[in-house]
């Protein structure tokens, strides 16, 4: 369950490597960026009222409803989308159901709406939810759908807590629960600078993600008192990647760089590291820095990235949640499912504590933040968020925590 963080919870203790809380090659997939379904989903288990049931505080509801509380909250997901998107959406709906089951005093009901993964579907779903009395919208998942839903919700003064990672969709009243690239970059760059690694070279993909990360890198490096010595962007083909990595290698060998930032995931980062090594840049001589996308067996198992640092939430919360989810639904949850669980728990907790004023901007952006499955987080006035992340170090095919996630957002908490 999520509650506002109390002040005075204490400072984070000294850094330490914890294999029990670490990743291993072959473990959970990337947290930021692509979200991967771990296994085939079990059939959805309805946990609420029949479609068309009359719920307290509003008129008839069309579609599935979870819970029986008086406060209505909508959940917009691409449930009928094909491929991974639909599977992730169904996992997230199950996670919402689980949150209500575990929140014994939840005074809310969830109006489940299929936004079909399209802007048109999102507008229709948001309109239906508002007409049925929803005071808060959770979702959508896709950026275009978030923008479309916001065009309906904002004029009605209904806040949105969405799951997109695209910060261009965020604004006051449209909040993002997701893991954002900016948070990743800020955490690992500031940590590296505190360890004396403050002269950076960077290899970034020439796409929208790379553009976002470049801006975040420039901001984080400046804020940490560091400098960016060299930066190259590559197209997603091996010829371009080899050319750009070779260029960075030449600069690194001049001795003016002590950290190389490669935030990409999948096969790209191992290939870039191999090119750098072939050109004389060895992991024993340089510190590699990554993003949450490094939580991937292909990257953790790459020997040329040994000693590399990357950010991510500590695992204990998600592992416990995944166990309860599997017991309830018979399958492993998609990694994004924790976002839906936390969003529903947030809605239930705030509704119980603040009543009719639960979903105001002031309450949703409580400065002390909240604690969820993946640790402390807070929604910011501009619609983005801040999450308390750990820093992991790769060591011979596994990765362990070397700097624990802060427990709160107090000044000096290690963020």
Secondary structure, 3 states (H helix, E strand, C coil): CCCECCCCCCCCCCCCCCHHHCEECCCCCCCCCCCCCCCCCCCCCCCEECCCCECCCCCECCCCEECCCCEEEEEEECCCCCHHHHHHHHHHHHHHHHHHHHCCCCCEEEEEEECCCCHHHHHHHHHHHHHCCCCEEEECCCHHHHHHHHHHHCCCCCEEEECCCCHHHCECCEEECCCCHHHHHHHHHHHHHHCCCCEEEEEEECCHHHHHHHHHHHHHHHHCCCEEEEEEEECCCHHHHHHHHHHHHHHHCCCCCCEEECCCCHHHHHHHHHHHHHCCCCCCCCEEECCHHHCCHHHHCCHHHCCCEEEECCCHHHHHHHHHHHHHHCCCCCCCHHHHHHHHHHHHHHHHHHHHHCCCHHHHCCCCCEEECCEEEEECCCCCEEECCEEEEEECCEEEEEECCCCCCCCCCCC
